[in-house]
Amino acid sequence: MGGEPPLRSLTFSDFRPQAQVKIQCAGGTIYDWSDIEPDIMSITLHRDVSGAAGAFGITLTAATDKNGKTWLDRINPMDYIEIRAANLGATAASLNPNGPFLGGSPGVMPMRFRGFVDSVAYTITIGPSGGPERAVLVQGRDYTKLFMVSNIQYLWTSSAIAAGMAAAQYGLTFNYNLPWQINTVKDFVHGVIDTVFNGAGSAIPQWSAQQITSSAQAASGETGIQGPAGYGGGGGQAFLPAFREGGVHVPNIQISCSVPDKYSIVSLAVQPYTGPFWNLLTYFQSPPLGECFVYDNEDGPVLVYRVTPLKDIDGYFIPPAQDPGATRLQLGHIFSNTDFNSGRMVAKSDNEVVNYVFVFSDVGATDGGSSAAYVSSSLMAQNFSVYATQSSQSLSTRTNPYWNADSTRKFGLRPLNIVSPWVPFLSPSGDYQELATELAYFAGKAYDHNEKLYSGTITCHGDSLFIPGRYIGFTDNATGDKWSFYLESVTDTFNFKPMPEPSWNCELGLTRGYITSSYAPAQ
């Protein structure tokens, strides 16, 4: 299970930040850093593990180019943006044996953010001198935007009648011929990403047969018509290959899915479904048991889909959670007084205390009798007198519901009922009650001591190592305290003008923090 990660020291004895922006426009026009640098004023980036899209904002001057055009004229919605950032200081350079920057190729700054423009605005504000200040504000989101704006029709049948009814209601639709079969979470995630976005085809046969159907042709029984450019039969209707036909060379989405295969899903739970692809994807994430978010590395955007890496109060990962090592660097940070730009605020409270967790399936309706019996017998535990008389219902025994009696006496009943698609009644991997019990124990052990854990923010110098979804350690030089936190969110702020040198601050959103005696792994 492991305890605290080994400490990798990061200090800012020589802090020299830099960032670069590149913009690819529809039609193939590319603006490199040499085009953008004279007009760049500031960059703001935000990412977290909540499932929301990462966001960016770029402020440029309102200066015109040789053709008399401002950036308002040159940038449009859905243009593709890449942002790189690094600390050029000697300390950061010494940490990378391959070159002066952490990650990526020697001499190339790490990829910090990939995204797509949402809006471009021309702004006029009153400056310090009282006169007008004009600027162009470019805002957008990371690759998660593609999941959110891509609406799909998700069906379990290839019936012409069913397809016709769906098409008549929704117009032009994607018809994914997915029977209500049982799939592992990993197969589902890889299948839908490769099919809908990357166009790589799927190893699951039923997911390879796709079609676009118009309402008129579906009503007449015709299927498999040729859709818009880049779409059509086979894997051709995938989003990214079609997007590239507009001249924007975007990388495929990589997948990092580590949900154990014993957790399976039945796609019947949400079929037929029409709506944003992201909602479908995050439904099978089974929150708060799972995490789903996007970050960027040098090769492309990475969709992380995993069991939430929760620890108990002693610093051990609770099965089925695993140390997310492959998706983050072990990172320790040594703070000095000069590293605090705006200070820090961490606090503990009982706002997120959970002392009763009940997990049950999302497809109980497929077996009404057993579903009713299971829910009824489990919910008897809500009668505390009955619960307390059963010796098997103790914290040392895995039960569903999971209940912490001591916490309930102190804080009152703080229930968390989780309807999870990971424990279908049709599970091929064993008794669904056993799976539900394991997940209830997992969430219960993680959450029932939340009042002892610290959450808050720290604002400090920026660095490319600060990526959400990592456990990080801090040593406070003022007190000598060693802290462990889960890095839940990162907000980067770069300022270029009117500063003489670029500045880079990071606001770190921290949770599940506590003071520990050592970063050495617990035995």
C-alpha positions in Angstrom: 0.0 0.0 0.0 2.9 2.4 0.7 3.0 5.5 2.8 4.5 8.9 2.1 6.3 9.1 -1.3 10.0 9.7 -1.3 10.9 13.4 -1.3 12.2 14.9 -4.4 13.6 18.3 -3.5 12.5 21.4 -5.5 13.8 24.8 -4.5 13.8 28.2 -6.3 17.3 29.6 -5.4 17.5 30.9 -9.0 14.0 31.6 -10.3 13.8 32.7 -14.0 10.5 31.8 -15.5 9.6 31.9 -19.2 6.6 30.9 -21.3 5.8 30.5 -25.0 2.5 30.5 -26.9 1.8 29.0 -30.3 -1.5 29.3 -32.2 -2.8 27.2 -35.1 -5.7 28.6 -37.0 -8.2 26.9 -39.3 -6.8 26.9 -42.8 -3.3 26.2 -41.6 -2.1 29.7 -40.4 0.4 29.4 -37.6 1.5 32.1 -35.2 4.7 31.3 -33.4 6.2 32.9 -30.3 8.1 35.4 -32.4 4.8 36.7 -33.7 3.1 36.8 -30.3 5.8 37.9 -27.9 5.8 41.6 -28.8 2.1 41.8 -27.8 1.7 39.3 -25.0 0.6 40.9 -21.7 -0.4 38.0 -19.5 -1.5 34.3 -19.4 -3.7 32.6 -16.9 -4.1 28.8 -16.8 -6.3 26.6 -14.5 -6.6 22.9 -14.1 -8.1 20.6 -11.5 -9.2 17.0 -11.0 -12.9 17.9 -10.5 -13.9 16.9 -14.0 -14.3 20.4 -15.2 -12.5 21.6 -18.3 -9.1 23.2 -17.9 -9.3 26.9 -18.8 -6.9 29.5 -20.2 -6.9 33.3 -20.7 -4.4 35.2 -22.8 -4.3 39.0 -22.8 -2.7 40.7 -25.8 -2.2 44.3 -26.8 -4.6 45.8 -29.3 -1.7 46.7 -31.6 -2.2 46.2 -35.3 0.0 44.2 -37.7 1.3 45.4 -41.1 -2.1 44.7 -42.6 -3.9 46.8 -40.0 -5.3 43.8 -38.1 -5.4 43.2 -34.4 -5.4 39.8 -32.7 -9.2 40.1 -32.6 -9.1 39.8 -36.4 -6.6 37.0 -36.5 -7.8 34.6 -33.9 -11.2 32.8 -34.0 -13.1 30.2 -31.9 -11.8 26.7 -32.1 -8.3 27.8 -33.0 -5.7 25.5 -31.4 -3.3 26.9 -28.8 -0.2 25.4 -27.2 1.5 26.9 -24.1 4.9 25.9 -22.9 6.5 27.1 -19.6 9.7 26.5 -17.6 11.9 27.8 -14.8 15.2 28.6 -16.5 17.0 28.8 -13.2 20.0 26.7 -12.4 18.2 24.6 -9.8 15.5 23.4 -12.2 18.1 22.8 -14.9 20.2 20.6 -12.6 17.2 18.3 -12.0 17.0 17.2 -15.6 19.9 15.1 -16.9 18.6 15.4 -20.5 18.8 19.2 -20.8 18.0 22.5 -19.3 14.3 21.9 -18.9 12.2 19.3 -17.0 10.4 17.0 -19.4 10.4 17.0 -23.2 13.5 17.3 -25.4 16.7 19.0 -24.4 16.3 22.8 -24.9 12.6 22.6 -25.4 10.3 23.9 -22.6 7.8 21.4 -21.2 4.3 21.5 -22.6 2.1 23.2 -20.0 -1.3 23.4 -21.8 -3.1 22.6 -25.0 -6.5 24.1 -25.7 -9.1 25.5 -28.1 -10.3 29.0 -28.2 -13.8 29.7 -26.9 -14.0 33.5 -27.4 -12.0 36.5 -28.5 -12.9 39.9 -27.1 -11.7 43.5 -27.6 -11.6 45.2 -24.2 -11.3 48.8 -23.1 -10.6 49.6 -19.5 -9.5 52.7 -17.5 -5.7 52.5 -16.8 -3.8 53.9 -13.8 -3.3 57.2 -15.6 -7.0 57.6 -16.1 -6.8 57.0 -19.9 -8.2 54.1 -21.8 -6.3 50.8 -22.1 -7.2 48.6 -25.0 -6.4 44.8 -25.2 -7.6 41.6 -26.8 -8.6 38.8 -24.4 -8.5 35.2 -25.7 -10.3 32.6 -23.6 -10.7 28.9 -24.0 -10.5 25.4 -22.6 -8.3 22.4 -22.8 -9.0 19.1 -24.7 -11.9 18.5 -22.3 -13.8 21.0 -24.4 -13.9 18.5 -27.3 -15.6 16.0 -25.0 -18.1 18.6 -23.9 -19.1 20.0 -27.3 -19.3 16.7 -29.0 -22.9 15.5 -28.8 -23.5 11.8 -29.6 -26.4 9.4 -29.9 -25.6 6.3 -27.9 -27.7 3.2 -28.7 -27.6 -0.4 -27.8 -29.5 -1.6 -30.9 -28.9 -1.5 -34.7 -32.6 -1.8 -35.3 -33.7 0.4 -38.2 -36.9 1.2 -36.4 -35.1 2.3 -33.2 -32.5 4.3 -35.2 -35.3 5.9 -37.1 -37.1 7.0 -34.0 -33.9 8.4 -32.5 -33.0 10.2 -35.7 -36.5 11.6 -36.1 -36.2 13.1 -32.6 -32.6 14.4 -32.8 -32.0 14.9 -36.5 -28.5 13.8 -37.7 -27.2 11.4 -35.1 -24.3 9.1 -34.4 -25.5 5.6 -34.0 -23.0 3.5 -32.0 -24.1 -0.2 -32.3 -23.4 -1.2 -28.7 -25.4 -4.1 -27.3 -26.2 -4.1 -23.6 -23.1 -6.2 -22.9 -20.8 -6.1 -19.9 -17.5 -4.4 -20.4 -14.6 -3.6 -18.1 -14.3 0.1 -17.4 -10.9 0.0 -19.2 -12.3 -1.5 -22.3 -15.2 1.0 -22.4 -12.9 4.0 -22.0 -10.4 2.9 -24.6 -13.2 1.8 -27.0 -15.1 5.1 -26.9 -12.1 7.4 -27.1 -10.5 5.5 -29.9 -13.8 5.3 -31.8 -15.3 8.7 -31.2 -12.1 10.9 -31.2 -8.9 9.3 -32.3 -10.3 7.3 -35.2 -8.0 4.4 -34.4 -10.7 1.8 -34.4 -11.6 -0.4 -31.5 -10.6 -3.9 -30.4 -14.2 -4.5 -29.4 -16.0 -5.7 -32.6 -19.4 -4.2 -31.7 -17.8 -0.7 -31.4 -16.3 -0.8 -34.9 -19.6 -0.8 -36.8 -20.7 2.8 -36.8 -23.0 4.8 -39.0 -24.5 8.3 -39.4 -28.2 8.4 -40.0 -30.3 11.3 -41.1 -33.9 11.5 -40.0 -35.3 11.1 -43.5 -33.2 8.2 -44.5 -33.6 6.4 -41.2 -37.3 6.7 -41.6 -37.1 4.9 -44.9 -34.8 2.2 -43.5 -31.6 3.5 -45.1 -28.5 3.4 -42.9 -24.8 4.1 -43.1 -25.0 7.2 -45.3 -21.9 9.4 -45.9 -21.9 12.3 -43.4 -19.9 15.5 -43.3 -16.3 15.6 -44.6 -14.2 13.2 -42.6 -17.1 11.3 -41.2 -18.8 8.2 -42.4 -18.4 4.4 -42.2 -15.8 2.5 -40.2 -13.7 4.7 -37.9 -14.0 7.7 -40.2 -16.5 9.6 -38.2 -14.0 10.2 -35.4 -13.7 13.8 -34.3 -10.0 14.5 -34.5 -9.3 13.2 -38.1 -12.2 15.4 -39.3 -10.8 18.4 -37.4 -7.4 18.0 -39.0 -9.0 18.3 -42.4 -9.5 22.0 -41.5 -5.7 22.4 -41.4 -5.1 22.2 -37.6 -2.7 19.4 -36.7 -3.8 18.3 -33.2 -2.4 15.2 -31.5 -4.5 12.2 -30.5 -5.8 11.8 -27.0 -3.7 9.4 -24.9 -5.4 7.2 -22.3 -4.2 6.4 -18.8 -6.9 4.1 -17.4 -6.0 2.1 -14.3 -9.5 1.0 -13.0 -9.2 -2.7 -12.1 -10.8 -5.1 -14.5 -13.0 -6.6 -11.7 -15.1 -3.4 -12.0 -17.4 -3.8 -15.0 -20.2 -1.7 -16.5 -23.4 -2.5 -18.3 -24.0 0.1 -21.0 -27.8 -0.5 -20.8 -27.8 1.8 -17.7 -27.8 4.9 -19.8 -29.1 3.8 -23.2 -30.4 5.3 -25.3 -28.4 8.4 -24.5 -28.1 11.7 -26.4 -25.9 14.5 -25.1 -22.3 15.6 -24.5 -19.8 12.8 -24.7 -18.2 14.1 -21.5 -21.3 13.5 -19.5 -21.4 9.9 -20.7 -17.7 9.4 -19.9 -17.9 10.9 -16.4 -21.1 8.9 -15.6 -19.1 5.7 -15.8 -16.3 7.4 -13.8 -18.5 6.5 -10.7 -17.7 9.7 -8.7 -16.4 10.1 -6.0 -14.9 6.6 -6.3 -13.2 7.5 -9.6 -11.3 10.5 -11.1 -11.5 11.7 -14.7 -9.4 14.7 -15.9 -7.0 15.8 -18.6 -3.4 17.0 -18.4 -0.7 17.5 -21.1 2.6 15.9 -21.7 5.0 16.2 -24.6 3.3 13.6 -26.8 -0.2 14.9 -26.4 -3.2 15.3 -24.0 -3.6 12.5 -21.5 -7.1 11.5 -20.2 -6.6 10.1 -16.7 -9.4 7.7 -15.7 -8.7 6.0 -12.4 -9.8 5.0 -9.0 -9.4 8.1 -6.8 -6.0 7.7 -5.1 -7.3 8.1 -1.5 -5.2 7.4 1.6 -6.4 6.6 5.1 -5.5 8.9 8.0 -2.2 7.0 8.5 -1.0 7.8 4.9 -1.6 4.4 3.3 -3.3 4.0 0.0 -6.6 2.2 0.5 -7.3 -0.7 -2.0 -8.5 -0.5 -4.7 -6.7 2.9 -4.9 -3.1 2.8 -6.1 -0.2 5.2 -5.9 -0.7 7.2 -9.1 3.1 7.0 -9.7 2.9 6.5 -13.4 0.9 9.6 -13.9 2.9 12.0 -11.8 6.4 12.7 -10.4 7.1 12.3 -6.8 7.6 15.8 -5.6 8.7 17.5 -2.5 9.0 21.3 -2.1 11.2 23.1 0.3 9.7 26.5 1.1 11.8 29.5 2.0 10.3 32.9 2.9 11.0 34.3 -0.6 8.8 31.6 -2.2 5.6 32.9 -0.7 4.2 35.6 -3.0 0.7 35.8 -1.4 1.0 33.5 1.5 -1.0 30.4 2.3 -4.2 29.4 4.0 -5.0 25.8 5.0 -7.7 24.9 7.5 -9.5 21.8 8.8 -13.3 21.6 9.3 -16.1 19.1 9.5 -17.8 20.3 6.3 -16.8 17.2 4.4 -17.1 14.6 7.2 -18.7 11.3 6.0 -19.4 8.5 8.5 -21.9 6.4 6.7 -21.3 5.1 3.1 -23.7 2.9 1.1 -22.8 1.7 -2.4 -25.3 0.1 -4.7 -25.7 -0.7 -8.4 -27.0 1.6 -11.0 -28.7 -1.2 -12.9 -30.7 -2.8 -10.2 -33.8 -2.5 -12.3 -32.6 -5.4 -14.5 -33.2 -7.7 -11.5 -36.0 -6.1 -9.5 -36.3 -8.9 -6.9 -32.7 -9.1 -5.9 -32.3 -5.4 -6.1 -35.1 -4.7 -3.7 -33.9 -7.4 -1.3 -30.3 -6.1 -1.4 -31.3 -2.5 -0.8 -33.8 -3.4 1.9 -31.4 -5.6 3.9 -28.5 -3.2 3.6 -30.6 -0.2 4.6 -31.6 -1.9 7.8 -28.2 -0.7 9.0 -29.7 2.8 9.2 -31.5 1.7 12.3 -28.6 2.2 14.7 -29.9 -0.1 17.4 -30.1 -3.0 15.0 -26.7 -2.1 13.5 -25.0 -1.9 16.9 -26.2 -5.3 18.0 -24.6 -7.1 15.1 -21.0 -7.8 16.0 -20.0 -8.3 12.4 -20.7 -4.6 11.6 -17.5 -3.2 13.0 -14.8 -0.9 11.5 -12.5 -3.9 11.3 -15.0 -5.8 9.0 -15.8 -4.7 5.5 -19.5 -4.0 5.4 -22.0 -2.2 3.1 -23.1 0.2 4.4 -19.9 1.3 6.1 -20.6 3.1 9.4 -18.3 4.8 11.9 -20.3 4.9 15.1 -17.9 7.0 17.0 -17.9 9.7 14.3 -21.7 9.6 14.2 -21.9 10.3 18.0 -19.7 13.3 17.6 -20.8 14.8 14.3 -24.2 13.2 13.7 -25.1 11.1 10.7 -23.2 12.3 7.6 -24.4 9.9 4.9 -22.9 9.3 1.4 -25.0 7.1 -0.9 -23.2 6.2 -4.0 -25.0 4.8 -7.1 -22.1 3.1 -8.9 -22.0 1.7 -12.4 -18.9 -0.3 -11.4 -21.0 -2.9 -9.5 -23.7 -4.1 -11.9 -25.9 -7.0 -10.8 -24.8 -8.8 -14.0 -21.2 -8.6 -13.0 -19.1 -11.4 -14.5 -16.3 -10.9 -12.0 -17.9 -12.2 -8.8 -20.7 -11.3 -6.4 -21.8 -7.7 -6.9 -22.4 -7.3 -3.2 -18.7 -8.1 -2.6 -17.7 -5.4 -5.0 -20.1 -2.9 -3.5 -18.8 -3.7 0.0 -15.2 -3.2 -1.1 -16.1 0.2 -2.5 -18.1 1.2 0.5 -15.1 0.3 2.8 -12.8 2.2 0.5 -14.8 5.4 0.6 -15.6 5.1 4.3 -12.0 4.6 5.4 -11.0 7.6 3.3 -13.7 10.0 4.3 -14.6 9.3 7.9 -11.6 11.3 9.3 -12.0 14.3 7.0 -12.2 16.6 10.0 -8.5 15.9 10.8 -7.3 16.7 7.3 -6.4 20.2 6.0 -7.5 21.9 2.8 -6.6 25.3 1.4 -4.3 27.1 -1.0 -0.6 28.1 -1.2 0.6 30.7 -3.7 4.2 30.4 -4.7 6.6 30.6 -7.6 5.5 28.5 -10.6 7.1 25.4 -11.9 6.2 22.8 -14.6 6.2 20.1 -11.9 3.0 21.4 -10.4 0.3 19.2 -12.1 -3.0 18.3 -10.4 -3.4 14.7 -9.4 -0.2 14.3 -7.5 0.7 13.9 -3.8 3.3 16.4 -2.9 5.2 17.2 0.3 6.1 20.6 1.7 8.6 21.4 4.4 7.9 24.8 6.1 11.3 26.2 7.0 9.7 28.6 9.5 8.3 25.8 11.7 10.1 22.7 10.4 6.8 21.0 9.8 6.5 18.4 7.0 3.2 18.5 5.2 1.6 16.0 2.8 -1.1 17.2 0.5 -3.0 16.0 -2.5 -2.6 18.6 -5.3 -6.2 19.1 -6.5 -5.9 22.2 -8.6 -3.2 24.5 -10.1 -3.7 28.1 -11.3 -0.8 29.6 -13.2 -0.5 33.4 -13.7 2.2 34.8 -16.1 2.7 38.5 -16.4 4.9 40.0 -19.2 3.9 43.7 -19.4 4.6 46.1 -17.9 7.0 43.9 -16.0 10.7 44.2 -16.8 11.0 40.4 -16.6 8.3 37.7 -16.9 6.8 36.6 -13.6 5.1 33.2 -12.9 3.0 32.5 -9.8 1.1 29.3 -9.0 -1.9 29.0 -6.7 -2.0 25.4 -5.6 -5.3 24.0 -4.4 -4.5 21.5 -1.7 -6.7 18.9 0.0 -6.3 15.9 2.4 -3.3 17.5 4.1 -1.7 16.6 7.4 1.6 17.1 9.2 3.8 14.0 9.0 7.0 13.1 10.9 8.8 11.8 7.8 8.4 11.5 4.0 10.0 8.0 4.2 7.6 5.3 3.0 5.5 3.9 5.9 6.2 0.3 6.7 
